Amino acid sequence: ESSAGPVYMLRSSTDIEKEGKEWWPIFETLQKKLREASQGVWKDKMSTLRDPSSRAYIKKFFISVTEEEFSRGLLWVDGEHQRTQTLVFRRTIVDLASHTANAEAKKFIDVQGSAEDVEAQTLLGEQLTMVPACVETIVYAPIEWGPGIDPTNSAHAAYLRQFLDDFCRKLTESIRSGAEKLAVKVDTVVDEATHHLRFALVRAKKFTSTQSTRKVENMAKAYLTTSGGEDGNASDSNALVIHGRSGAGKTYLLSNIMGATLSRGGTGVVMMRFLGTTPLSSNVLALLTSVCQQLRRVYGKEEEIPSDFKELRTYFHRAVTEWATEEKPLTLFIDSVDQLDDSNAGRRLDWLPVTGLPPYVKLVVSTLPDYPEFRCQSILHDKLGEEAAKHMVEVETISEHEQVLKHLLQLMGRRVTQEQLQYISKIFEERKDTDAAGTPLWLTIVAYAVSSWPSYGHVPSFVIKPAVRDLITDLFDRLVSAHGEQLVRAALAYITLTKNGVSETELNHVLSLEDGVLADVYEWWVPPVRIVPPLLVTRLLTDLAPYLTRRGDGSGAELVSWYHRQFWEAAQAWLFEGHEGIRELRHAELADYFSGAWSGKDKPYQDTLKKCVQRPE
């Protein structure tokens, strides 16, 4: 019932059994009723159950999970995909039906009671006939099961060797073919422009307009649709500056404004940069080089781009102020100028021409309020001078929180009951200005938390905190419960302390060097190789995905880092405040890893780990 639409979340079978009820009779009754209902709703679709090309929803109530996986991977893809990216290994074990009592044999044949499940075998036979003729199929000669798989049996050994060789050969060919298709020289100009465009369009799609955002939207529309120098609000030759607290939704708002600009069409150039989301947008030298490369290409200029920063700054100023024309105007969006590092005084913004722009150039910039380490908002205010009141607009706290929350839940295919919504609204109303509870960030964290609430559970025991910092801390605590304290604290520390982020592979490796994490993960024994199971790291990062950003490092790897400053600050406090020496320890562990201190040699286990676990004999 908490899903959007006529979808219900089933209760856990464990909960039902705790009430003293048997699950399987309930399961059989439920399955029967669902099948009967589906036949009533989709009477005309019953004939599609054995149609390999059909994706009719009714199939979900009749086919097995295995058949659905088979269909998604082999049948429901286009012909080219079937020819080049699918492969069938067809094996026949002739006497399995006479070994249904054997526990190992049951892994290869469906059994009902103590006999072969004839219906399941019939369905399997039908499924095999669905394999398209264009799919490469390797057929093996029939072989007897005998007493079981026996590598000492010469026939079994030869069969297994052939199968393994075929599998490795085909997998290697597939990997090599895929690598050859990807072995193209990346056009860094197109790659960078595409990243920022995709970044904007994804966020524009998720944006919902509210009363608190319309002031900015209207001001931006007036600015962008009026030629420079004309009378009107925010319509002359200066830039438009959008500012607001961390988590206020500036990036999503700017993405929506950019999307609206693109939808209006025209022959002009629309460029955007979301600073800090790629290596080429993280420092001012790389940023200006990247923007100039794109401008040089779209305006057909030949002059080379200088590498010296002072010359580059002059080149950028000329490109922005001189190349645009009435036939080909320029609109440039630069989000989060505060995200630049301090190399070449990037956050002093001397390089950014916010006044004296020509008639066919529009510049929209966003920034955080001033912090001790940067003063971007004040600098932009001083640059605009007397015009600041007309050219600076603040993103205000959300007033229509229910609308935004319902929108966020709808994007996840979820909703909450009226009782649950009233509980969330009560917390929202209790907020203080310093809590940031009225920001989209607060609502986003809340939405992800409550999306798992079942409708039958009423208001859960999880307490929603009105302060963003407390809400993030609660999230970290829930991650500890789900993934283990040592793993979570170490992983979050490495993400927080690395300057530009850390790749998932690097994170897995450095975690594997930490004995406390290994002791937490492996309760009884130490594996032959010092490694944290990669799936554990992937699961943790999946739970953190809404709050992380992934950006390339120029080598093909993706670096993971915090998307919001609020998370970085909350992680700093949660990880290090009151934990003397932990920051230094984590820095030392990162230094050892990236310096290669343990490259090519085994790191010995600490005594504390040896007491907790033992190597297998």
N, C-alpha and C positions, 0 to 999 in steps of 0.2 A: 504493500500500500504506500510505502515511502518512495516507490519508483514513480517516475512521471508516466502517467498512462495506466492502462489496466494490467499492471504487472505487480505480482506479490512476491515478497521474499519469504521463502520457506524457513520455518524454525529449524534449529539444529536438532538432528536425531538424538544427540546426547541429552539435550534438554528434555525431550519427550520421554526418553528412557528413565531420566531422573524422577519423572512423575509416576513411575511404576507401570508405564505402558510399553508394549512390545512394538518395535519400530517396523519390522518387515511386513506384518499384516497391514499396517497403515500405509506403507509404501505401495504394496500391491493394489490396495483400494484406490489410493491417490492416482497411481499410474493408469488404472482402468478408467477412472472418472475423467482424467485429462484426455485420454484417447477418445472416449465417447464424445466428450465435448468438442474436441477438435474435428471429429468426423461430422458433427452437426453443423459446425461453423463453416468448414471447407469441404462440403460434400463433393464438389466438382474437382477436388484436388487429390482424392484418394488414388487415382490412376497414376499420379506422379511419384508415388513412393518408391518405385523401382526404376524411375527415369533418371539416369545418371546426370543429365544436364539440369534437372530441376532443382531449384533452391527454395521450393515451397516451404512455408513456415510449418506446415503440418508434419513435415519430416522430423522435427525436433521431438515429437511425441512417440515416434515409432523406431527410428534408426538408432544404432548404438553410437557411443562416443567414438569408437574406432572407425566406424563407417563415415561419420561426419569429418573426422580428420583426413581420412582417405579422400573424401570428396573435395574438401577445401584444398588439399595439396596437389591433387591429380586431376580431378574432373572439372572443377569450377575455375579453371585457369584457361587462358587462350591457347590456341594451337601452337604458337611459337614457344610459349613457356613449356608446354607439354613436350615438344620435340627437343628442347635444349636444356631444360632444368628439372626433368623428372626421369626416374629410372625405376623399373620393377624387377626385383629378384623373385622368381617364381620357383618355389621348392615344394616337393611332394614327399611326405613321409607316409609310406603306404600302410603300415600296420598300427597306427596310433589308436584306432578304435578298440583294439584288443588290449590296450594298456591303460584304460581310463582310471584304473585304481592306483596307478603310479603317480606320485605327487609331482614328479618332474614332467611327466607326460601332459599333465593338466595345463602346463604353461603353453602347450602347442595345440590344444584342442579344447573346444567348449564341451563341458560335461554337465549333465543334469542328473543329480543323484549320484549313481555310480556308473552311468552309461553315457554314451555319446549323445550330445544334444543335437538331434537330427535337424530341428528347425534352424538352429544357428549355423549348422554346416551347409544347409540349403541356401541360406542367405549369403554365406561366404562364397559359395559357388557362383551365385548370381552376381556378387560384387566383382569377382574376378573377370566375369564376362564384360564388365563395364569398362575395362581398361582400353583406352583408345588405341587404334592400330598404329598411330604415329609415335606412341611412347615406346622407347627402347626397352625390351624385356629380355632378361637373361634367364633361360630355363635350365634347370638342373635335372639330371636323371633321377627317377624315383629311388629312394633309399629306405631301408628298414630301420625302425626305431630300435628293435632288439631290446636288450635290458635297459637301454638309455644311451645318452651321448657318451661315447667311449673313445678317447683319443688313442688308446692302445689298439683299438680295432683298425686295421689297415684301411678298410673301406671308409670308416668314419673319418680317419685322419686325412685321407686324400680329399674327401668331400669338404671338410672344414678348411683345409689349406686352399683348395680351389675357390671356395666362397670368400675367404678373407682376402686372397689375392685379387679377385675380381672387384671386391668392394673397395680396396685401397686404390686399385688402378683407376676405377671410375671416379672415385672421390678426388684423386689427384688431378685427373683430366678436367674435372669440373672446376676445381680451384684455379688451375692454370688458365682455363678459358675465361673465367671471371676476371682474373688478374690482367689478362691481355686486353679485355674490354675496358678496364679501368685505367690502363697504362697510357693515359693521354696527358699532355702537358696542360696543367690548369691555367686558365686565363684569370689571373689574380684580380683584374679589374672587374670582370663579369662576376667572378666568385664573390667578391666583397659586396658588390652592388646587390646581387641576388640574396645574400644572407640578410642584409638590412631590409630589403623589400619583403622577404618572407617573414621576417621577425615582426614587421609592422602589420602585415595583412592578417597574421594569426591573431594578434592582439586586438586589431580593429574588429575582427569577427566576434570576439568575446565581450566587447565593450557594450554597455547599455547607458543611454543618456538619462540623466536625472536633473532635477531642478538645480542641484549644486554644480553641475558641469555645464549647464546651458549658457551661463554667462561667458565662460571661456570659449565654448563652441561658437557662440554668436560673434564674439569679438574677433576670433580667428577667421571666421567666414568673411566678416566685413573687411578685415585687413587683407586677406588673400584675394578677394574679388574686386578690389578697388585699386586703380593705378596709383603709383607713388606720386605724391605732390598734390593730389586732389584733396578737397575738404572732406571731413568726416572723421569718425572715430578710428584711431590707429591706422590711418590711411596714407601717411606721408612716407618719407624716405628713410625711416628708421625700422629696426627689427622689432618683432613682437617677442616679449619674454614671458614665459609661463613658469611660475614658481609655486612651490608648495612643500609641505613636510614630507619626510620619508614615508612611503606607503600611501600617499594621497591619490595615486593613480595617474600621475603625470604621463608616464610612458604609454599607458593604454589610451589616454585622452589624446595625446599627440599622434598616436597610431591611427585613431579614428579620424582626426582632422586630416591627416595625410591621405587616408583612404578616400575621404570625401573629395579632396582635391583631385585625386586620380580619376574618380568617377565623373567629375565634371568635364573630363576630356580636354581637348585643346592640343596645340602643337608645342607647348612649352616643355622644359626639362624639369622634372621633379626628382630631387635627390634627398636621401635621408641617411642619417648616421645615428645609431644608438650606441653612444660611447661606452666603452668598457665591455662590449659583448664580443669583440674580436680583437686579436693582437694589433690589427691595423687601425683600431679605433680607441686604443688605450693610452697612447701618448701623442702629443701634438705633432711631432715630426712625422710619424707614420700616418696620422689622420690627414694632415694637409697633403702629403704625398698621394695618398689614396684618392682624396677628393679631386685633386688636380689632374690625376690620371684619368678619372672618369669625365671630368669637364673637358679635358683636352680631346678626348675621343668624341664626345657628343657634339662638340662645337667645331670639330675638324681642324684643330690647331696642330702645328708641326713643331713648334719650339720645345726643346727638351726641358724637363723638369729638374731644377737644381737640387743638389743634395745638401748644400749648406743651408742651415735653418733660416738665417736672415734673408738670404736670396729667395728661399722657398716661401717665406711669409710675404714678400713683395709679389712673387709670382701668383700666389693664392689671391691676394688682394686684387691684382689686376684681372685675374680670371673671373672673379665674382663681380667686379664692378664694371668691366669693360666688354665682356664677351656676349652677354645677353642682349637680345634685340626685341623689337616689338613682335616680330614673327616667331621668335624663339625665346620667350622669357624664361627666367630661372626661379624656381622655388626650392629653397634649401631648408630642411629640417635637421636640427642638431639637438638630440636629446641628452640631458644629463651632463652638461659641461663639467660638473663637479667630479665626474668619474675619471677625468684625465689624471695622469700622474704629474709630478712636479718637474719633470725634465723639461728643459727649455721654457720654464715658467709657464707651463700650459694652462694652469688655473688662474693665472693673472689676466688671461684673455686679451693680451695686447695684439694677438694675431687676428682677432675677430672684429670685422667691420660692422658695427651695429648702428652706425649713423651714416648719413650721406650716401645711402644706397640709390642707384639709378632707378628710373621709373619701372623698369621691367625685371627687377630683382626683389624677391621677398625672402626674408630670413626669419625663421621661427626657432627660438632657443628655449630650453627648459633647464631648470637648476633647483637644487635644494636650497633651503635657507643657509645663512652663514654658519659655519662650524669653526672651531679653533684652528683647524688645519687649512681651511680655505674660506674665501669671502666672495664667491662668484656672484651672489645676488647683489651685494653692495657694489661690486665693481660694475656690473651691468647697469645698476641704478645710476651710478655716477657718470657712466658713459652717455646715458640717455639724457641726463640733466633735467631740465624743466619738462621734457617730454615724457619722463618716466611714468607719470600718472596715466597717460594715454596708451603707453606701450608695455606696461607690466600688469599682469593679471594673476591673481592667486587662485589655486585650486582649493576650493573650500571643503570643509567636512561634509560628508554625506548626510542628508537629512531623511531621504527615503530608503532607509536600510532594508525594509521588507522587500521592496521591489528589487534591489540589488541582490539580496540573498536568494530570492526565488530565481532570479536570472542565473546566478552562479550554479545553483543546484540543478536547474534545467539543463545547463550545459553538460552536467554529469549524469543526466537522466534520473535525477532524484528529486524528492520533495519531502517536506516535514509536515507533521500533523499540526492542527491549530494549537493544541496544547504546547507542543514543542516550540512553535513559532512565538507564542506568547512568552515562553521562558527566555528565549533569545532576545526578544524585544525588551524584556524587563532588564536584562543585563546591559543592553545598549543604552537604555534611558538612564542607567545608573553611572554612566561613564563620566569622567572628568576631562577637561580639555587636554590635560597632560597625558591622558591614557592612550590617545590615538585610536580609541574604539570606534570613532566615526569614519575611519579611513577604509578604502577598499582592501588594504592589506589585512586589517582586522577581520573584515567580513569574509575574505578569501580563506583565511586560516579557519575561521568558524565553519564556513561552508564545507571544507574538506573534512573537518572533525564530525559534523553532524550528518554528513552524507551516509555514514554507516549506521545511523540510528534506525532501528526497526520501528515500525508504526505501533506494534503491540507492546513495546517496552515503556510506553509513557515517557516521562522525562528521565533520562538516565542519570546515573550517579556522577558522571563526568561534569565538573563545574566549569562553566565558561567564565574566564576572567575578563574584566573590562579593560585591562591594560594589555597592549600588544606585547610588551616584554614578558609579562606573566603568562600570556597565552602561548608564546613561543617556548617558554620554559616548560610549560605543561606538555607541549608537543615533544620536547626532548625527553622528558620523563616517560612518556608513553613509548617512545622509541626504545628506551632502555628496557622497558618491560617486554617489548616485542623481540628485541635483537640481542640483549645482553649489555650490561653496563660497560665492560672493558672495550668491546668492539665499538659501541656508539661513541663513547668519550674519546677514544683514540682517533676514530675516523673524523669526527667533527673538529677535533683539534687540528688535524692535518689540513682539512679543507679551509679552516679559519686562518691558519698561520702562513700558508703558502701565498706568495705575493700575487701571482696571476692564476692560481688554481692548480689542481692536480688531476692527472688523468686517472681513469678507473683502474687501469693496470698498475700505475705507480702507487695508487692508494692500496691496492691489494698487496703489493710487494712490501711496502713499508709497514703495513699492519702485520704481515707475516714475520717481521723482524722483532715484533714486540711480544715478549714472553707472557705478559699479563693477558693479552688478547688470546694467544694460543691456549693458555691454561683455562680460559673461560669457554673457548670453543670446543676443545678436546678434553672431555672429562676423564677418559680412562686411558688413552694412549696417545703417543706422538706419532704422526705419520712419517713415512720414510723421507719425505721432502718437507722442509719447513715452509708451509703454505697455509694460509687461511682459505677455506673453500671459496672460490670466486663468486658462487651463487649467493653467499651470505652478504657480500659487499654489494652485489647487484640489487638484492632485495632491500637493503638499507637505502641505497640511492633512489630506488623506485619510490619508496615512501617519502623521500625528501624532494622528489622531482619538481613539485609545484613551486618550490622555494629556491631552486638552484638554477644556474645558468650554465650552459655548455658552450664553449667557444673553441675554435681551432687554434692551434699554436704554430701553424705554418708547416708542420711536418706530417699532417694527416691525423694527428691525435686530437681528441677533445679534452679540454680542461674543465674541470668542475669547480665552481666557486659559488658563493652566495649571490643571489640575485638582488636582495634588498639589504641596505645598510643596517636596517633594524635587526636582521638575522645575524649579521656579523657582530653587532654590538651585544646582542643577547647571548650569542655563543661565547664571546669573550668573557662575559660575566659568569655564565653558568659553568664554564670549563675551568677558569683560572682564579676567580675571586674566592678567597678562603682556602685555596689549595696551593700552598707555598711550594715553589720549585717545579710545579707541573709544566708551566709554560717553557721554562728552560729545558726540562727533560724532553718535551715534544720537539723543541727546536733542535736539540742534539740528535734525536732520532732521525729527523729529516735531513740534518747535515750529514750524518753517517750514510744514509741511503744515497743521497744525490752526489756525494763525494766518492761513492764506490767503496766505502770502507769494508764491506762484506762481499764485494764482487769476487767470484771465483773461489770462495772459501766458506766453510760452514761457520755460522755463528754459534758458539756454545750456549747451551741453555743455562739459565740462572738456577741457583740452588732452590729458589722458591718454586720454580716450574718443575724441577726434578722431583720435589716432594709431592706435587699434585698429580703427576702423571708418570707413566712408565712406558718405555718402548716395548713393542710386542717382541716375543722371543723369536 
